[in-house]
Amino acid sequence: MIVKQETPGVDWNELRRDALRRSLEQNVNGEVRFDTSSRVLYSTDASIYQIEPLGVVVPRTTDALAATVAIAMEHRVPLVPRGGGTSLSGQSIGSGLVIDCSKYLDRVVDLDLEGRTVRVQPGCVLGQLNRRLKPLGYQFGPDVATLDRANIGGMIGNNSAGARSIRYGKTVDNVVAVDVVLTDGNSTCFESLDSNRLRGKATLPTREGEIYRAIDRIVGENGAEIEKRFPKVFRRVSGYNLDALLPPADINLAKLIVGSEGTLATVKEATLSIVALPGYRGIAVLEFPDVSAALAGLTSILTTHPSAVELIDEMILDLARANDTYRSQLDFLVGRPGAILIVEYLDDVPEIVEESGQRLADLVVGRDLEHFSFTTDPAKCEQIWSVRKMALPLLLS
């Protein structure tokens, strides 16, 4: 029997960390942070978990990002691509090497209004992107409540949806292509491929070729089970999007990268589809005695084709009333409901918005409803809509 001899006084984890740090410092254009303070800062997100990483890299360029991935793979260190750190389930923390693109890799690289696409780096913040697109009459459809800090890379990682997903879909429905770094350190672009291009990719003697051959095998052998067993749920964001690769759609591995939480490849850039901003907006507020009453009529409310429906329960409302910052924003409420539904309608024709609000009012009359109000005033609509952003800061405080 061979017994491994431990060298007295040697901390092998620190030696491993030091070797990785030196390699990164010598080859990566960026901030290499292995000090205790940085590791502790990056050990948390918006979840209840805390996991201290091996170290942190903040790359200044996409080449530096690729170099970081290659070095981590050489050292057999897992990667944790991280954006705004707003994950509620611990997805943006881990014991490996954290890569933070939010400081430097935050540019809008290209904008194609004719093709209705925009190309961005992974650290681009959704709110900043939409502020740039707004004067041009466009936006990125998925609009999460944390838009002022949500990175596009993070939204791709967890397949973010946002309040208007019933109109614009999830992130996977709005990603056209992604430039990624593979686990061998090489870069490629995943985009929609017809059968001829797909066959060509599958013949490559590279990691990229291996990937396409493996995907062809997985879909070929398990397509029927994927079709049968993947939940037919509108906002399913858990697990790999293998169902997006089933025929008759062209193969687009960007759809597989979305929702993979950085486990398959590291995103360098992404090409996104953008949508035209609607001209008019109306918002209804439905006050209910409790959550059950609010949910009871939700299916029928969806038949009026709203752009969004948001539920806010009594706990959030009570926390807001007790907060000096948020209290005044609730002045649109008439009573003290146990739950409210905020129902939004968007259209380019103002009469259609008004008709939608009236149709909703007729639909809910006589139900277990304490009060109904509807407005098309832009300032009041924005005030009401801002209430959905209160939940996370109020809960965290």
PyMOL commands that set and color helices and strands:
alter all, ss='L'
color gray80, all
select helices_A, chain A and resi 12-27+36-41+62-74+126-136+152-158+165-168+171-173+195-202+207-229+242-245+254-257+291-296+298-302+314-321+327-330+350-364+378-389+391-396
alter helices_A, ss='H'
color red, helices_A
select strands_A, chain A and resi 30-33+55-59+79-82+97-100+108-112+117-120+138-139+175-181+187-190+192-193+251-252+266-273+275-276+280-288+308-313+339-347+371-375
alter strands_A, ss='S'
color yellow, strands_A
deselect
rebuild
show_as cartoon
